[in-house]
């Protein structure tokens, strides 16, 4: 299985080992200070607070809004985003204070059209989420609506840029959060950071994130949390930050390879990548593609890639898909389309070019349009076209039969991909038994097309009430046997060369 993401930290353990050997494994230690200083230097920001994870840092965004702007009564939040963003808002605000933002089908982010941004209510804050590393130009939004308070969930956008500066660092934002989770460009396993240029806010969050201790030791004067990063995590972070240019170059190469390999599919409008805003640079975190007009369900898409040993992730669901948010209401068809058509594909820094090529081959097959054609006497030419191909040796049905046998079939069909007939299926009745037959050309096997044919037949109105259904298969046709077993066919007889199955 090609994993969706495997962190590469083997070269960044020296400082972590030192932290362990020195015994500094809590939130105290030299690497907390060193990593903090290094991150401030790279991002060119005034204040960084290292935290236990990205969600802790994101929660602090809303602590910050409440502290600096206590009269804010509405928070605008994206629809399709990781649920931690919503959970963080709900730690400080009720659902009545939250407004769902419209999504853009091209950027996969919130809609940032000037006319739309101008409709947002006054006395409001906006949570910016840079989905999949596609950066929203926050300074531009602040120029359009200087009255709005912007905070940035930059957990997927770390190392991206807008208007020449790193996302999450602009004076246009009150503050931002970063994640160093295991699948991020820079990782400490868990871990995150809170970032701001506001001195007063920094002092407040620094106290709130660490138990709220007053000037008198062990006297606490603030409702607070324990969101501290430990010294071992900070050590992993420090070593990676010192090699950040090389890490980014490695990820850039992975993304460049994908864009080159996918170029023909993009040009033919079979897939699309997200469109970036002007004056922004994306963070090459997780590579996403949108399969245009994907007619498979999310589950079927996932299973298709799984059957081909590729781990993928769906795009973020409409927010009311989550049980605790099921009462959230919105009107935006884009959110459903994005969820159905966008997937994230393996993006590990050490993924091989060979694996990337294989992944693109699998994408090519799922993105090709297909059509199932039911065969009758008026369109037998489609079946003739299929039979003119070199058929697999395991398919011998037409060796001693001519094409007119379809007149005795309950159902006959072919599978057409683009302009080529590549598959065949039938249900016939012989000696009062219903028999299933299926065939795919060799080059189209193992891409999920067999599933399409057999599922279509078993759900067809002429077949659905005709069980039991029988079939025979060569014992060495392992892929076919696996497919039939998936549809609950059970073996009833096994001979030297073939086996017989039944579906009751």
N, C-alpha and C positions, 0 to 999 in steps of 0.2 A: 504494500500500500504506500503510495506517495503521499506523505503527510501534508496537511495544509500549511504547517509551519514547524520548523525545528530550529530552536535557537543555536547559535554558534558561539559558545563562550569558552571553548577550550583554551584559547590564547589569553584569557582575561581572568585568571584565577590567582595570580601571584599575590595581589594585595589582600584578597579574601583569605588566603592561607595564612598570610602574616597576621591578619586581624585575629584569626582563630588561635594561632600559636601564641600571640601576645595576650590572649584572654579577654580582649575587648570585643564582646559579642552583642552587647546591648546597644542602646541608642547613643552611648558615649564612645568616643574613639576618634582617632585622627582622620579616618576616611569620611566620616560624616562632614567634617569641616572641609576637607580637601575636595570632595565631590561637589559640595555646595558652591565652593569658590570657583571650581572649574566650570560648572554649569552656568553660573552668573557671567563668567568671562566669555563663554561661547555665545550665549544668548544676548549679551550686552543689556542685562536688566539689573535693577537695583537690589531686588530681593528674591531669594529662592528658599523655600522650606521643603526639605525632603520628607516624604510621607510613606506610610506603610503600603499604600497602593493608590491606584488612580482614582478609585471611587471615593476614598477619604479626601483626596485633593479636590474632587468635584463637589463633594458635600460642602467643602469650605468656600466654594464660590457663592453659595447661597447664605452661608453664615456672613460672608462679606457684604452681600447686598443688604441683608437685614441690619447689619451694623452701620453701614455708611448711608443707606437710604431706607430708613424704617417705614417711610410712608408709601413705598412701592406696593401696589396692590395687584399687579398682574405680571405674570412671568410667561413669556412666549417661548415655547419649546418645540423642537423639530418633531415630526412624526416618526419617520423611519430612522431610528438611531438605536444604539445599544441601550438596553433598559436601565442600566446603572445611572444614566443621565436623569431619567424620570424618577427613579427611586431617590436620587439625591435631592431633587427639587421637593419631593414629598416629605422629606425629613424636616423641612422648614416651612412649607406652604401647603395649603389644602388644595384639593382638586378644583375648587371654585376659583382659585387664583391663577389657574393655569389655562393657557390658550394654545391650541395646536396650530403650528405653522404649516402652510402649504409647502409641498415638495416640488422640485423641478425635475422633470423627466430626463433632462440632458446632463445636469450636473450631479444628480443624486443627492443634492443638498437642499436646504430650504430655498424657496423662491426669493431672489434678491432683486427683482425688478423694482425700479424706483417707485413706480405707481403703487406697487403692493406695500413696500416698506412705509410709504407715506400714509397708508391706511391703519397702521398699528396705533393702538391707543396711547395716549399720553400717560405719564406716571407709570411707566412699564419698564421692565428689564427683558432682555433677549438673551437666551442661551444659544450661543453659536456652537455647533458641532461640525467639525471638519471630517465628514464621512469618508472613510477609506483613504484618508490623506489628501482629499481634494480640498484645497484651501479657499475659504470664503474671505473676500477682501473686506475685513472689518473696518479699516479706516474709511473706506468709501461709504459704508453704511452709516458711520458716525457723522460723516459730512452731510448725508441726506437727512438724518434724524439726530441732531446733536443733543436732543432732550432725552433720548433713550439711553439706558444703561446696558452696556454689552459686557458679558462675561463669556469666556471661551473654554469649552471642553475640548482641549487640544490633545486628548489621549491618542487619537489616531493621526493627528496632524503634526506631531513633533518632528522638527527639522524642515517643515514646509515654510514657505515665505509669502508675505504680501507686501507689495510696494517696497521691496528690498530689505525688509526686516523679518525676523523669524515670527511665525504666527504665535499668538499668545503674549507678545512682548510690547505691543503698541500702547501708547498713551490713550488710544481710543477704547481700550478695554480696561475695565476695573481690575481684572485679574484673570488668570487662566490655570488650568490643571493639565498635568502630563501623567502618562502611565508608562511604567517600565515593566509591564507584565511579560510573561514568557514568550509571547508571540509578537513583541514590539521590536522596533529597529535596535534600540538599546534596551537591555533587559537585566533586571535583578531578580527574576523569578516573579515576585510581586514588586511592589514599590511604585512610587509616583512622586510628584512635586507640585507645590503651589507656587505660583509666580505672580509678582505684582511690582509696580513702580511706586506704589502709594506707601509712604513711611508709616502713617498712622494705622493703616489697614494691616500692614505687616506686623506691627507690634501686637495688634489684637489677635490675629490668626496665630501668631507664634505662641501666644499664651493659650488660646483655645485648643490648639492641636496637641498640647502637652500638659494636660491635667489642670490647667488654669491656676498655677501657683502664684501667689502674691509675692511681694518683696520680702515678706517674712516666710521663711522656709516652712513648708508643710501647712501653711495657711492658704487656702484656695478661695479666690474671690470671683471666679467666673465659672459658669456652667461650661464644662470643657470635655475633651476626649483624649484618648491615647492613640494618636495617629502617627507615631514616630517610626521612622526607618531605622533599622539597626545598622551597626558598623560593618557587619559582613556584607549586607546588601550594598551599602554605600561603597564598599571596596570594589565589588564587581562593577558598579556604576563608574567609579573613578578610572579604572583601567580602560573601560570602553570609551569614555569621554576623551581620554588621551590618544585614542586611535580612531576618533570619529570620522575623520576624512576617509580613511581606508574602508571603514564599515559602510559608509554611504556610497562609496564607489562600487563596492561589491553589490549592494542592493540596486544601484542604478544599472549595473550590467544585466541583472536578472530582468528588470523591467524593460530595458532596451531590447533584450532578446525576445521577450514576449511580443512587443510591439512590432518587431520585424517579422516574426513567425505568423502573426495574426493579420498582417497587412492585407492579404488578399480577401480574407473574410470581412475585414472592415470596409474595404473598397466596394465589395459586393453587397453591403448593407445587411449582412447576415448577423454580425455582432457589432456592438458599439462599445467604446470606452467612454468614461465620463468626460464631459467638456469642462475645461478649466476657465475660471474667470480671468479677465485681463489683469496684468500686473500681479500675478500669483505664480508660485512654483509649488507643485504638489510634493508631498512627502511620499516617498516610495515605500509605503508600508505593506499593504496587502493588495495584490493585483486583482482587480475586478473586471468582469465583462458582462455586458448585457446581451443576452441571446434574443435577437429581434423576433417577435411573434412566436416565442416559445410556447408550443401548445401542450407541453407536459406539465403536470402538477409539480409543485416543489418537491414532494416526496419521490415522484418518479424521476425527476432530474437528479436528485441525490442518489437514488438507487442505480441509475444509469452510470454515473461516475464511479460509484462504489463497485459495481460489477466489473469495471475496468481498472480497479485498484487505484483509484484517485480519490483522495479526501477533499471535499469542497465544503464551503459554508454558504448558506443562503444569505441574501441581503436581509437587512433588518425588517422585521414584520411590522405591519400597521400596529400602532401602539395599543389599540384596544383588543389585539389578539391575546395579550397577556391577561390572565384571569383577574388579577387585582386592578387592572385598568380597563376592564371590559365595558365600563359605563362611560368611557371617554368618547365624545361624539365629535365628528368632523365630516366635511364634505370635500373629498379630494381623491379622484380616481387614480391619480399618478401614484399614490402610495401603494395601491394594490398591484399596479403594473410593475413598479420597481421591484417589489417583493417577489413577483413571479418570474421576472426575466433576468434579474441581476444575480450573479453568483461570484464568490471569491474562490480563486484557484491557488494551488500551492505556490508559496512565495518565499520559501526559506532562502537565506543568504547563500547556502551551499548547495542549492538544487542544481543538478547537472543539466547541461544543454540537451543531452539525450532525453532526459525526463521531460524537459520543457517541450521538445519536439513531439514526444508521445502524447502529452496532454493536449497539444494543439490539434493533433490528428483526431483525438477523441472529440474535441470540441467541434471540429469540422464535420464529423458525422452527425452529431446531435443538431448542429445548426442547419444542415441540409434539409430542405423541405421534403416531406414525404407524403404520400397519398396511398390509401388502400382502395383498390378498385375491385368491386364485385364483378365476377365474370359470368356472362351469359352468351347465348348464340350470336348476339349482336356486336360483341366486342372481344371475340375469341382471339383476335389478332394480338392483344396484349399477352395472352398466355403463349401464343406461338412465339412471340418475341422473347419471352423468358426461356422457352425450351430450346431456342437456338444457341443459348450460352453453353459453355462447358459446365455441366452441373456436378456437384459433389458425388463421389462414388457411393456415398451412403444413401443417396436418393435414387431409387430404382422404379418408382411408381409408373413412369411412362415408358419404361423399357419394352413392355409388352402391351401397352395400351395406346390408343390414339386420342387425339384431343376431344373427340366427341363423347368421351367418357363423362365429361362434365354434365351431360344431360341426366346422369344418374346420381349426381351429387346433391346433397342438401345445401351446401354452400361451397363456392369456389372463389378465391380471391388472389390478387397479386399485390405486391408492394412496389410502389414507384418512388424513387428518390431522384429529384430533379427530373431528368428526362429518360431515366433508365429503369427498366423493370428488373428488380434485384431479388425479389422474394415471392414465395408462393405458399398457399395453404388451402386445405379443403377438409370438409366433413362429408363422407359418403356413407351409404348404408349397404352393407353386404351380408347376406344371410342373417338379416334382422339384427345386425350389430352396427352401431355407428362408429366409424373409424376416422381418426384424425391423421392428416399428413401435413408436413411442413418442410420447406426447403429455403435456404438462403445461399446466394452465391458466396464462394469462399471468402472473397475480400470484404464482404459485409457482415461476416460472423463476428460475434463477441462485442457488438456495439449496441445491444439492446433492441435490435430490430425484430428478433425472434419473439421477444415479449410483446411487441406491438401486434404481430400477426396472431399469436395464440390468444391474447387477451381479447382481440376483436372477435375472433371466432367464437370463443366460449361465451361472450356476452351478446352474441347476435340473436335476434328474436326467433330465427328459425332453428336455433341450436339449443337455446337455454333450457328447454324442457325435454331434451332428448337424451339425457343421461340414462345408463352409463355410456361413456365414450372410451373406445379402445385405441391403442396405437402399438406399433412395433418399432424397435430401434436397435441398431447395431450396438453390440456391447462395447465397442471401442469409440462410440460417438459420445464422448464424455460431456461435451457442452450441451448436446441435446438432452441427455439424461438429466443433467442438472436443471435445465429449463423445465422439463416435464415434472420433476419432483417439486419444483417451486410452485407449480399449479396443482399440487396434491395428487398427481397420478401415482398409483401404487403398483408395484410389480406383482404379476399374477403367475408368470411362467418365464423361466429362464432356460434358453437353449444354448448350444455351443457358440453360435454366432450372434444371436439376437435375443432380445427380451421383449415380453409383452406386458403392457401396462393398462390399468383401468382407472377411470375417474368416475366415481359414483355420485 
